[in-house]
């Protein structure tokens, strides 16, 4: 019987994630606010953890029920057989999100679900699992919309934006999952030259190289959450090993030209270390954005300029950045903008705009075709 999965997305990147999951060949993929549902066997959930570049996590829907009281929430939770995944040897954490008049506090909602799971394990084994909010073996998530409750089991464990290759970052780093989403939203064909002239610690350039080379981001991870479940046995480990091998062999080294530069020598040192940890040879150079046009031709620019709360930027700096983009004739320029002043200074109307969240900041992803 197929399992219903849900892949949470950064707000504004849902369409990009839907397109990615369709391209990867998952079944019953459909657009949904907050993330993308799909169906498959448990091994498909494993593959999603390995291959998705945009999803924040991969979750399996365990049950859906209606509840208007804490007692009904407890009963709905305890009706699921959790002993397959959790024993007293596993640690546990429960997260929650509530948009309900019946359950107004996410903390007390998560606590009631945790109580039900712990009570069931104690009844079955004579002992209870320990709660570990930082690094649990098993993560559950409860989503409540009015009286409708959905309980999910998190396959990823640690959030999927934590690839494992990024050794260090500069100030206000971008999540790897957001960088991957912006690259897909830019319309890049993975063959044309690509530039990031304000590359910081190199996240956009590295994610571009991994995508172009078909290197699955999950290959950098030592272990996923599902590998720590009670039911994950030797046969499962062997199946996962074969899956990893198949995905690893699908990678190639035929990369387009990727130009990455920044005027800060310190962050470039970090970028080089991150690229090396990812097994990539990307040439990072110290340069001002005014030199952006060298070697790009009719390629594409995808970048994340400094702005407002993220990094202080003066009006003169915005003018300097906008002037550089304006000289990129015949180039598509894609900017994650957190400040409207930058768009005003570019003398070309954007093709389109998409609101996205960069951490806690409301931003817009703008695409320009410079004539």
N, C-alpha and C positions, 0 to 999 in steps of 0.2 A: 504493500500500500504506500502510495507516494506521501511524502511529508510536505507540509506547507512551510516554506521558509520566508523570512523577511530580512532584507538588507537595508539597514538604516543609512540615510544619506545626509550630508551637510545640506541645510536648507538652500535651495536654488540649484542643486546639482542632480535632482531626481531624474531629469530627462537624460542626462549624460550617463547616469548609472543604468537606467533602463536600456539604453542603446548598447552599453558595454555588455550587460548580461545576455542580451539577445545575440550579440556577436560571439559570445563565448558558448552559445548553444544551449542555454538553460531553457526549461519548459515553462509555459504558462506565465511568462513575464508580462507584467502590466504596470502602467504608470500609476503611481500613488503618492500622495503628499507625505513627506517625511521619510520615504524609503520605498523600496521596490519588492513586491511579493513575487515568488516563483515557486515551482514545485520540483520535487525530485526525490531520489533515494538519499540515504544518509551520506553515501559517498559523494553525491553531488554537492552536499553542504560542505564536505571537506574540500572539494575542488574549488568551490566558490571562495573559501578562505585563502586558498593558494593563489588564485588567479585574479580576483577582483582588485582593481587599483583604486576604485572610487568609494566603495562601501565602507562605512565605519565599522561594521561588524556583520556577522551572519547569525541569524537567530532562527530556531525551530519553534513553530507554534505547537504548544503542548495541549492546550485546552482553551475553549471559549465558553463562557457562561455568564449568566445575569446575577447581579448581586446589588442589594441596596443597603446591606448592613454588614458590619464586621464579621458576624457569625456566618452569613451566607458566603462571604469572601473566604473564610476559613474552610468551610465545607467544600466549596468548589475547588480549592487548592488541594485538599487532602484526598479528593477523589482521584487524583492522578497518582499513578504508581511511580514514586520517585526513587524507589530502592534500586532500580536498574542503573541509575546514574550516581547515586549518593549512598555512601555507607558512613559509619562513624569515622572512617579513616580519611574521608574527604572533608575539605573546608568549604564553606558556603558563603555567598553574598547575594543579596536581593536588592535590585534597584526598582524604581517605580516612576510612573508619570501619570498624573491624575488630572482629568478635565471633567469633573463630576460634582454635582451638588451633594452626592451621598458620601464621597470620599474626597475631602478637601486637602488632606495633608499626605503628601507622598511618603514621608517617613513612617507614619503610623500604618499606612497601607502596606508598605514593604515589610514592616515588623509582623503584621498579622499573617502574611504569606509565609514568612520565615518560620513563625510558630507552628503553622500547619505542617510544613515540611519536616521540621525538627521532631515534632511529635510523632509523625509517621515513622521516621527512621528509628526513634527510640523504641517505639512499639515493636518494630520488626527485629531490631538487633540488640535491644537492651542497653543501648548507649546512643548518644547524640553526636552529630557533627559539630565542629567548632565554626563559629562565624569569623571570617577573615575578609574585611572590606578592601584591603589593599591588593592581595594576591590570592584569591580563592581558587580552589580546584574547580568549583562549579558556580557559575553565575546564572541567576534567574532574573527575569525582568517582567514586571507586571504593568500593563497598560490599561487604564480605566477611562472609558468615555461614557459619561452618565452611568447607566446601570450595566453596561457591557464590559466584561473583564476578559482580557487576553493574557495568557501566561506563556512566556517564551523562555527557551533554554539557549544560552549564548554559546555558540560553537567556537568563536574566535578566542575568547578569554581576554587577553590584552588587546586594546583597540587596534584595528588593522592599520591605522595610519602610522603606527610604530613598527616600521618595516624591519628594523634591525641593522640597517647599513649606516644610519646617520649617527656619526660619532659625537658631533657637537654642532651647535648652531650659533648664529649671531643673534642680535636683538630682534624680537618680534618675528620668529620664524613662521613660515607657512606650513600647514599640515601637508604631508605627502599626498593624502587623498584629495585635498583641494587642488593641489598642483596638477594631479592626473586628470581631474574633472575639467579644469580650465583648458588643458591641452586638447581634450576631446571637444569641448565647446568652441574652441578657436577655429575648428575646421581643418586643422593640420592633417596632411595626408601621410605623415610618417616617412616621407621621402624627400620633400623639399627642405632646403636649409632652414634652420630655426635659430633664433637668437634670443637671449635674455641679457640685456645690457645693464640690468640692476639685479644681478643674480644672488647677492647675499651669500648664504652658505650652500647654494647650488641646487636647491630642491627642484625647481622647474626643469633645469637642464638635465639633471639625473633622471627624473621621472620620464622625460622625453626620450632619453637614450634607452631606458629599460623598456618603454612601450614600443619604440621602433625596433628594438632587438628581440621582442617577444619574450623578455625575461620576466617570469611571474614574480610579483613582489613578495609573495608568501614563501618563496624559496630561501629568503634571508632569515626567516623566523626559525628559532630552535624548536619551538613546540607551540601547539595551539591548545585552546581550552578543552576541546573534545578528547585530546590525548590523556587528560587527567581524570576523566570520568571512570567510575567503577566498572563500567561495561566494556571499556576499551581494552581488548585483549591482544594476544600475540598474533592472531589471524588478522585483526584490524590493523595492527602495526605493520604487518607484511604488505597488506593491501595498500596502505598509505605510502609505504616505501616505493612500491611499484608506480603509484600515481605520481609521486614526486619525480621519479626517474623519467617517466614519459613527458612530463611538463618541462623538465630540465632539458631534455633532448630536443624539444621544439624551439628552443632559443637559437638565435643566430647572431652573427657579428657584422651584418651588413647595415651599417648605420649611416644616416645622412650627415651632412655637416651641421654640427651644433656649436654655436658660438656663445660663450658665457663670459661676461666681464662685469667688473664692479670697480668703483674708484677707491674702495677700502681694501687695503692689502691684508688686513687682519682677517676679514671674513673670507677672503679668497683662499687663505691657508686652510680654513675650515672646509671650504667647498672641495678643495683638492683631496683632503683626507676622506671626506664622505664619498666622493666618486671612486677613490681607490678601494674603499671598503665595499662598494657595490660592484667591484670588478670592472670598472669602466675607465676608459682613457678619454677624458674630456679635457680640452685645452682651455684653462681659465687664464684670463689675463687682466691686468690692472689697466683700466681705461675709463675715460670719461664717456658719458652717454653721447656726447657730440661725435664720437668716433664710431657710432653704431652701424653706419652704412657700409663699412669696409667688408666686402666679401659676402654680403647677404644676398644681393641681387633681388630676384623676385620671390624671396622666401617669406617667412612669417616671424613676427616678433610676439612673444608672450612674456609678460613681465608684471612684476608687483612693485610699483614705485612706493617710496616712503610717503606716509601721509599721517596727518593729525595725531590721534592718540597712539598710533602704531609707532611712528617715528616723526619727530618734529621736522617740518619742511616749510621753508619760507616761500613767499610769493615769487621771489626771484628764482628760486630753484624750480618751482613749477613752470615758470616761463622757459627756463633752460631746457627742461625735459620736453615740454610741448614743442619747442622749436626744433629739437632733434628729431622727434617723431614726424614733424611736418616735412622734413627733408627726405623722408624714406619713400621716395616716389616708386610706385608700382609694388608696394609692400603692404601686406595686411598687418596691422598693429593691434594687438589685443592687450588690454590693460585692466588689471584689477584695481579699481579706483575707490578709495575711501574718502575722497574729497571732491566736491563738485567743481572746485576752482580749476583743476587740471583739465577737465573736459571743456570748459569754457575757453581755454587758451589754445586748444587745438582747432585750427581753421577748417576742419572737415567734420561733417555730421557723422555720427556713428551709424554703422549698418544696423546694429541692434544693441540691446542692453539686457542684462539679466541680473536681478538682485541675488546676491549670495552672502552668506555669513563667513567672515574670516575671523575665527574665534568668536569673540563677543561683538565684533564690529559689523555693522551693516554696510555692505559694499555693493558696487555694481561692476559687472564684467562687461567692458565696452569693446566692441570690434570696429575698427576703422579700415577702410581700403583707401590708402593714400594715392591720389591720382598722379 
